[in-house]
Amino acid sequence: MAVLAVDLGGTKLALAVFSDDGEVLHRTAYPLDKRVGKAVGALITDAVQRIPIQVNAIGIAIPGICRHQSGTVWAPNIPGWEDYPLLAEIKAIAGDTPVFIESDRSCYILGEIWQGNAQGCKDAIFLAVGTGIGAGILINGEVLQGAKGIAGAIGWMALDRPFQNSYVNCGCFESMASGEGIVKVALQLILKDPAYNGILRKDALSAQDVFAAYRKNDHIAVEVILQSISLWAMATANLVSLFNPEKIIFGGGVFGPAAEFLPVIAAEATRWAQPISMKQVRLEVSGLGNDAGLYGAAYSALHV
């Protein structure tokens, strides 16, 4: 049996064909190239039709909310995808092949359960920190979906006050400690310091630049990263206290370069979390890296 996994990210579309034991039989990727609306849907349907292997099912991970009853999706990073009929479009070209769509955060934890660092767990959380922030939450062997499939949108965790209007579109936590949030905070600090002439004063700043500057002891980068570590730790403590997981798996594009901070995150989280639960939980980096969404999409197609 072979299944097609599709992982729609903020900047690229990744596809892979998996065997039922997790072997990758074929893979490819396409840049989104600033496509929006129906152009993204057309890219997905075209890419699916180009797959050279016959598959028994298709699983799709989307960066947002999957409305299972209607088959439409909301993806905040893709303009025009407020209520996009993705399931209908894929079914139109898939014929009799079953199609399943899940949020990327659900797919992340499913991938780790299947082939990653959460194997054997019944209670685990995937904390995804990339362009945005979300969490795939596994409770007693079931992925937590919530009333309308929105569970795990922890970018909206309230971790600071007072409320700011910039929190409306992405949430307090995400606006300060996601990949985009790290850049935004750095730019705000640079703007407040006209005398600053360090390596972060450049035209196109990225989170990777901030991490690189941190390692060179740039004072603005140090302030930004220490704040992010504190926020990641507070979020970790809240998740530990709420859900009592066996493991929290850290992934997304930021972990990556932030993996070295896990011991510091753990130490800071210990100050805030329910103490018995915190002593029992293990914090680990994703075993699947940037492929966690693909593996989870494949798992959903194999097991739904």
Salt bridges, closest charged atoms under 4 A:
ASP46 OD2 - ARG50 NE 2.78
ASP83 OD1 - ARG67 NH1 2.91
GLU102 OE2 - HIS68 NE2 3.54
ASP193 OD2 - HIS219 NE2 3.54
ASP209 OD2 - LYS202 NZ 3.30
GLU260 OE2 - ARG215 NH2 3.07
GLU268 OE1 - ARG271 NH1 2.96
GLU284 OE2 - LYS247 NZ 3.28
GLU284 OE2 - ARG282 NH2 2.84
ASP291 OD1 - ARG27 NH2 2.76
